[in-house]
Amino acid sequence: MTELGPVAWPPAPIRTERLVLREPGARDRAAFIELLASPEVHTYLGGPRPRDELEREMPGAPERWPGSFVVAPDGAMIGQILLRRATGHRRPAAAGKADLGYLFLPRAWGHGYAAEACAAALDWFAGALPGEPVVLTTQSANVGSMRLAAKLGFIEVERFEAYGAEQWFGVWSPVTPSG
């Protein structure tokens, strides 16, 4: 039993037309540091962490946990997808549901990688836990994230104020065949 429920972890790597979603490894450490220290990536996430602090604190291999996928087009990490149970969330509608998160290095922006990787992760999730919805929260000012949520099929549930900004909260439900 994992934090995502009765899902075997890690799954086999998920392959799309251009990407592989896989478990993090030691070769991803530098990319994780770059991702977490990037001011561009953290514009809507409370700001970046100091690079020297990350260098000191991050182990040789990034922490692995159920629901954490590295996104790599050619072996080299360009981003991360997270599917984790929502805990301590400000929205009661999110409690206990799988929460989708994603971070991509700025050099990977504008190529459709986030949409391709998130869609693959959601497809995997729908197969692993059929019928279970996924939630997503983003700042409404984050235009790229708002576009991605719509493209992936998330439906707005509400907007609310948190962290000094308007937040958007949506839900995705897997398509189930009608019988």
C-alpha positions in Angstrom: 0.0 0.0 0.0 1.4 3.4 -1.0 0.4 6.9 -0.4 -1.6 6.6 -3.7 -3.4 3.5 -2.5 -2.9 -0.1 -3.6 -0.6 0.9 -6.5 2.6 -1.0 -7.2 5.5 1.5 -7.1 7.5 2.3 -9.0 5.6 1.5 -12.2 7.5 0.6 -15.4 8.6 3.8 -17.1 5.8 5.4 -19.0 6.7 6.2 -22.6 5.0 8.8 -24.8 5.9 9.8 -28.4 8.7 12.1 -27.1 9.1 11.5 -23.4 9.8 8.9 -20.7 8.3 9.3 -17.2 10.4 7.4 -14.7 11.5 7.2 -11.1 14.1 9.8 -10.0 17.7 8.7 -9.8 21.2 10.0 -8.9 21.7 11.3 -12.5 18.8 13.8 -11.9 20.3 15.6 -8.9 21.7 18.6 -10.8 18.5 19.0 -12.7 16.4 18.9 -9.5 18.7 21.6 -8.0 18.3 23.7 -11.1 14.5 23.2 -11.0 14.1 24.1 -7.3 16.5 27.1 -7.6 14.9 28.6 -10.7 13.2 32.0 -10.2 11.2 31.5 -13.4 9.9 28.1 -12.3 8.9 29.5 -8.9 7.3 32.7 -9.9 3.9 31.5 -8.7 5.2 29.1 -6.0 6.6 31.4 -3.4 10.0 31.9 -4.9 13.1 29.7 -5.5 15.2 28.1 -2.9 18.8 29.2 -2.6 21.1 27.0 -4.7 23.8 26.7 -2.1 21.2 25.4 0.4 19.9 22.9 -2.1 23.5 21.7 -2.9 24.1 21.1 0.9 20.7 19.5 1.6 20.0 17.3 -1.4 21.3 13.8 -1.1 23.3 12.2 -4.0 20.0 10.7 -5.3 16.8 12.8 -5.1 14.2 11.5 -2.7 11.9 8.9 -4.2 8.3 8.6 -3.3 5.1 7.2 -4.8 3.7 9.5 -7.4 6.9 11.3 -8.3 8.0 11.0 -11.9 11.0 12.5 -13.7 10.2 13.7 -17.2 13.0 13.1 -19.7 12.9 13.3 -23.5 16.4 11.7 -24.0 17.5 10.5 -20.6 18.2 14.0 -19.3 15.5 15.4 -16.8 13.5 18.4 -18.0 10.8 18.3 -15.4 8.8 16.5 -12.7 5.2 15.3 -12.4 3.8 14.7 -8.9 0.6 12.8 -8.1 0.2 12.8 -4.3 -2.6 12.7 -1.9 -3.8 16.2 -0.9 -3.1 16.7 2.7 -3.4 19.9 4.8 -5.1 21.5 1.7 -7.1 24.7 2.1 -9.9 23.2 0.1 -12.1 20.5 1.8 -13.0 19.2 -1.7 -9.3 18.2 -2.2 -8.9 16.2 1.0 -7.6 12.7 0.3 -7.8 13.1 -3.5 -4.8 12.8 -5.7 -3.3 16.2 -6.4 -1.4 16.8 -9.7 1.7 19.0 -9.6 4.3 19.7 -12.3 7.5 21.6 -12.6 9.5 22.1 -15.8 12.8 23.8 -16.5 12.3 27.0 -18.5 14.2 25.6 -21.5 11.5 23.0 -21.8 8.6 25.5 -21.9 6.7 26.1 -25.1 7.2 22.6 -26.6 4.1 20.8 -25.3 6.2 18.6 -22.9 4.1 19.5 -19.8 0.8 18.6 -21.6 2.2 15.4 -23.0 3.7 14.3 -19.7 0.7 15.3 -17.5 -1.7 13.5 -19.9 0.5 10.3 -19.7 0.6 10.5 -15.9 -3.2 11.0 -15.7 -3.7 8.0 -18.1 -1.5 5.9 -15.9 -3.3 7.1 -12.8 -6.7 6.3 -14.4 -5.5 2.8 -15.2 -4.0 2.3 -11.7 -7.0 3.7 -9.8 -10.0 3.6 -12.1 -12.7 6.2 -11.6 -10.7 8.2 -9.1 -10.6 12.0 -9.6 -7.5 14.2 -9.5 -7.4 17.8 -8.2 -5.2 20.7 -9.3 -4.6 24.1 -7.7 -2.7 26.9 -9.4 -2.6 30.7 -9.2 -5.1 32.2 -11.7 -2.4 34.6 -12.7 -0.3 31.7 -14.0 -1.6 31.8 -17.5 0.4 28.8 -18.8 -0.8 26.6 -15.9 -4.4 27.7 -16.5 -4.1 26.8 -20.2 -2.6 23.4 -19.3 -5.4 22.6 -16.8 -8.0 23.3 -19.4 -6.2 21.3 -22.1 -6.0 18.3 -19.7 -9.7 18.5 -19.0 -9.7 19.9 -15.4 -13.0 21.6 -14.6 -13.0 24.7 -12.3 -14.6 24.1 -9.0 -13.8 27.4 -7.3 -11.4 30.3 -7.0 -10.1 31.4 -3.6 -7.6 33.7 -2.0 -4.4 32.2 -0.5 -0.7 33.2 -0.3 -1.7 36.7 -1.2 -3.1 35.7 -4.6 -6.2 34.3 -6.3 -6.0 30.5 -6.6 -7.8 28.3 -9.1 -9.0 24.9 -8.0 -10.2 22.2 -10.5 -11.0 18.6 -10.7 -10.3 16.0 -13.4 -12.3 12.8 -13.7 -11.2 9.9 -15.9 -13.5 9.1 -18.8 -15.2 5.8 -18.1 -16.8 3.9 -20.9 -20.5 3.8 -20.8 -22.1 0.5 -21.0 
